[in-house]
Amino acid sequence: MARTLVVTGASAGIGRAVARRFLGEGWNVALIARRADKLIEAADGFAEALCLTCDVTDSAAVDHAFASTVARFGRVDVLFNNAGIFRPAALIDEMPLADWDATVAVNLHGMIYAARAAFRQMRAQAPQGGRIINNGSISAHAPRPGSLGYTVTKHAITGLTKVLALDGRPFGIACGQIDIGNAETELAASLGQGARQADGSVRPEPLMDVAHVADAVLTMANLPPSANVLNMTLMATAMPFVGRG
């Protein structure tokens, strides 16, 4: 019987790449995002895809999306908790509070709502258990200049991962986190043209194919219940992360 993956933020970038990689491996995949047209495009060619239009900042909508997934596929084996946004760089006293609120709503509340719905389902289903993979970021270790909202929320996801890894043990629920640096997506494409560095300069940064991220998430998902990758850092080899600012 095919296993079932739920992907949030599945209409573009990392979420789209992961959804299509799993579909190619014969998984059932529920693709969750706000843009219906992009979801349909991402799922093109795969009968095992379920497209669910959903704003992850709406907890009731998230619960409904998971209920629809279970109604179609019977269970949830893996959640790739991926939806996130990055607002324009700004200092803390210049950042519009609306940008802060929007970032927390998606990157923190949305991740918690999806994890909550997945945890509930994995706890209730038979056989019990599953795996939650949170998309963190290199920013969960070190910030970029002016990235307050993104960095703070990604540090919070590390806490979410550790709590779920602990609280999920009695129910056979594993939780891990992948921290990604410079995967070539629409969101990160500008880094290849020039990104502000800690010393104030602007320099192009190396990028890696987003397919490597999809491969890594698939590896984490395919582990047996007795094994878990708690934290993985996957980065473009020569990006400015390890070293002095």
C-alpha positions as CSV (number, residue, x, y, z in Angstrom):
1,M,0.0,0.0,0.0
2,A,1.4,3.4,-1.0
3,R,2.3,5.7,1.8
4,T,0.9,9.2,2.1
5,L,2.8,12.6,2.3
6,V,1.3,16.0,3.1
7,V,3.3,19.0,1.8
8,T,2.5,22.6,2.8
9,G,3.7,25.4,0.6
10,A,3.5,22.9,-2.3
11,S,2.8,25.2,-5.2
12,A,6.3,26.4,-5.8
13,G,10.0,26.1,-4.8
14,I,11.1,23.5,-2.3
15,G,7.5,22.3,-1.6
16,R,6.8,21.7,-5.3
17,A,10.1,19.9,-5.8
18,V,9.5,17.6,-2.8
19,A,5.9,16.9,-3.8
20,R,6.9,15.9,-7.3
21,R,9.8,13.8,-6.1
22,F,7.6,11.8,-3.8
23,L,4.9,11.4,-6.5
24,G,7.5,10.1,-8.8
25,E,8.4,7.4,-6.2
26,G,4.7,6.3,-6.1
27,W,3.6,8.0,-2.9
28,N,0.2,9.5,-2.4
29,V,0.7,13.2,-1.9
30,A,-1.6,15.9,-0.6
31,L,-0.4,19.3,-1.9
32,I,-1.4,22.2,0.3
33,A,-1.0,25.9,-0.7
34,R,-3.1,29.0,-1.4
35,R,-2.9,29.2,-5.2
36,A,-5.1,26.6,-6.8
37,D,-3.7,27.1,-10.3
38,K,-0.1,26.6,-9.1
39,L,-1.1,23.5,-7.2
40,I,-2.8,21.9,-10.3
41,E,0.4,22.7,-12.3
42,A,2.6,21.2,-9.6
43,A,0.5,18.0,-9.6
44,D,0.3,17.7,-13.3
45,G,0.6,14.1,-14.6
46,F,0.1,12.3,-11.3
47,A,-3.1,10.6,-10.3
48,E,-1.8,10.1,-6.8
49,A,-1.9,13.9,-6.1
50,L,-4.6,15.6,-4.1
51,C,-4.6,19.4,-4.5
52,L,-6.0,21.3,-1.5
53,T,-6.3,25.0,-1.5
54,C,-5.6,26.2,2.0
55,D,-4.1,29.1,3.9
56,V,-1.9,27.6,6.7
57,T,-2.6,30.6,8.9
58,D,-6.2,29.4,9.2
59,S,-6.2,26.5,11.7
60,A,-9.7,25.4,10.7
61,A,-8.7,25.3,7.0
62,V,-5.6,23.2,7.9
63,D,-7.7,20.8,9.9
64,H,-10.1,20.5,7.0
65,A,-7.2,19.8,4.6
66,F,-5.9,17.0,6.7
67,A,-9.4,15.5,7.0
68,S,-9.7,15.6,3.2
69,T,-6.3,13.9,2.9
70,V,-7.5,11.1,5.3
71,A,-10.8,10.8,3.5
72,R,-8.9,10.2,0.2
73,F,-5.9,8.2,1.3
74,G,-6.8,6.7,4.7
75,R,-3.9,8.0,6.7
76,V,-1.0,10.4,6.9
77,D,2.5,8.9,7.1
78,V,4.7,12.0,6.6
79,L,4.2,15.7,6.9
80,F,6.7,18.0,5.2
81,N,6.0,21.2,7.1
82,N,7.3,23.6,4.6
83,A,5.2,26.8,4.0
84,G,7.1,30.0,4.8
85,I,7.6,33.6,3.7
86,F,10.5,36.1,3.8
87,R,9.7,39.8,4.0
88,P,12.1,42.5,2.8
89,A,15.2,43.0,4.9
90,A,14.9,45.7,7.5
91,L,16.3,46.7,10.9
92,I,14.1,46.0,13.9
93,D,13.1,49.6,14.3
94,E,12.3,50.1,10.6
95,M,10.5,46.8,9.9
96,P,6.7,47.4,9.4
97,L,4.9,45.5,12.2
98,A,2.6,44.1,9.5
99,D,5.6,42.3,8.1
100,W,6.4,40.9,11.5
101,D,2.8,39.7,12.0
102,A,2.6,38.1,8.6
103,T,5.9,36.3,9.1
104,V,4.9,34.9,12.5
105,A,1.5,33.9,11.1
106,V,2.9,31.8,8.3
107,N,6.4,30.7,9.6
108,L,5.4,29.9,13.2
109,H,1.6,29.6,13.6
110,G,1.1,27.9,10.2
111,M,3.9,25.4,11.0
112,I,2.3,24.7,14.4
113,Y,-1.2,24.3,12.9
114,A,0.0,21.8,10.3
115,A,2.1,19.9,12.9
116,R,-0.8,19.8,15.3
117,A,-3.1,18.3,12.6
118,A,-0.5,15.8,11.6
119,F,0.3,14.8,15.2
120,R,-3.4,14.3,16.0
121,Q,-4.0,12.1,12.9
122,M,-0.8,10.0,13.4
123,R,-1.7,9.4,17.1
124,A,-5.3,8.3,16.2
125,Q,-4.6,6.1,13.1
126,A,-3.9,2.4,13.0
127,P,-1.2,1.5,12.8
128,Q,-0.2,4.4,14.9
129,G,2.6,6.7,14.1
130,G,4.3,8.7,11.4
131,R,7.0,11.3,10.7
132,I,7.0,15.1,10.7
133,I,9.8,16.9,8.8
134,N,10.0,20.6,9.5
135,N,11.7,22.9,7.0
136,G,14.0,25.1,9.1
137,S,16.7,27.2,7.5
138,I,20.4,28.1,7.7
139,S,18.8,31.1,9.5
140,A,18.0,28.7,12.4
141,H,21.8,28.8,13.0
142,A,23.0,32.2,11.8
143,P,21.0,35.2,10.6
144,R,21.4,37.3,7.4
145,P,21.5,41.1,7.9
146,G,18.0,42.5,8.5
147,S,16.2,39.1,8.7
148,L,14.6,39.5,12.1
149,G,11.2,37.9,11.4
150,Y,12.5,35.1,9.3
151,T,15.4,34.3,11.7
152,V,13.4,34.4,14.9
153,T,10.6,32.2,13.5
154,K,13.1,29.6,12.1
155,H,14.8,29.4,15.6
156,A,11.3,28.8,17.0
157,I,10.9,25.9,14.5
158,T,14.0,24.2,16.0
159,G,12.2,24.3,19.4
160,L,9.1,22.8,17.8
161,T,11.1,20.0,16.2
162,K,12.7,19.1,19.6
163,V,9.4,19.1,21.5
164,L,7.6,17.0,18.9
165,A,10.6,14.6,18.7
166,L,10.2,14.1,22.5
167,D,6.4,14.2,22.8
168,G,5.9,11.9,19.8
169,R,7.9,9.0,21.2
170,P,5.0,7.2,23.0
171,F,3.0,7.3,19.7
172,G,5.6,6.2,17.2
173,I,5.8,9.8,15.8
174,A,9.3,10.9,14.8
175,C,10.2,14.5,14.1
176,G,13.2,15.9,12.3
177,Q,14.3,19.2,10.7
178,I,16.1,20.0,7.5
179,D,17.9,23.4,7.4
180,I,18.5,24.4,3.8
181,G,20.9,26.9,2.5
182,N,20.8,28.4,-1.0
183,A,18.6,26.0,-2.9
184,E,17.8,27.5,-6.3
185,T,14.2,28.5,-6.2
186,E,12.1,31.5,-7.1
187,L,12.6,32.8,-3.5
188,A,16.4,32.4,-3.5
189,A,17.3,33.2,-7.1
190,S,18.4,36.7,-6.2
191,L,21.2,35.3,-4.0
192,G,23.0,34.3,-7.2
193,Q,22.9,37.9,-8.4
194,G,24.0,39.4,-5.1
195,A,23.3,39.1,-1.4
196,R,24.1,41.5,1.4
197,Q,26.9,40.1,3.6
198,A,27.6,40.6,7.3
199,D,30.4,43.2,6.4
200,G,27.9,45.3,4.4
201,S,29.1,44.2,1.0
202,V,26.9,42.7,-1.7
203,R,28.2,39.5,-3.3
204,P,26.8,36.7,-5.5
205,E,26.4,33.4,-3.6
206,P,26.6,29.8,-4.9
207,L,23.3,28.0,-5.3
208,M,22.5,24.3,-5.5
209,D,19.8,22.5,-7.4
210,V,16.6,22.2,-5.4
211,A,16.4,18.5,-6.5
212,H,19.0,17.8,-3.9
213,V,16.6,19.0,-1.2
214,A,13.9,16.7,-2.5
215,D,16.3,13.8,-2.4
216,A,17.2,14.6,1.2
217,V,13.6,14.9,2.4
218,L,12.9,11.5,0.7
219,T,15.8,9.9,2.5
220,M,14.5,11.2,5.8
221,A,11.0,10.0,5.1
222,N,12.1,6.5,4.1
223,L,13.9,5.8,7.3
224,P,12.4,3.0,9.4
225,P,10.4,4.0,12.5
226,S,13.4,3.1,14.7
227,A,15.6,5.8,13.1
228,N,15.3,9.5,12.8
229,V,17.4,12.4,11.4
230,L,16.8,15.0,14.1
231,N,18.7,17.8,12.3
232,M,20.1,17.9,8.8
233,T,21.9,20.9,7.3
234,L,21.9,20.8,3.5
235,M,23.7,23.7,1.8
236,A,25.4,24.9,-1.4
237,T,29.0,23.8,-0.7
238,A,30.7,27.1,-1.0
239,M,28.0,29.4,0.4
240,P,29.1,31.8,3.1
241,F,27.9,30.0,6.2
242,V,30.9,28.3,7.7
243,G,33.4,31.0,8.4
244,R,33.8,34.5,9.7
245,G,31.3,37.2,8.8
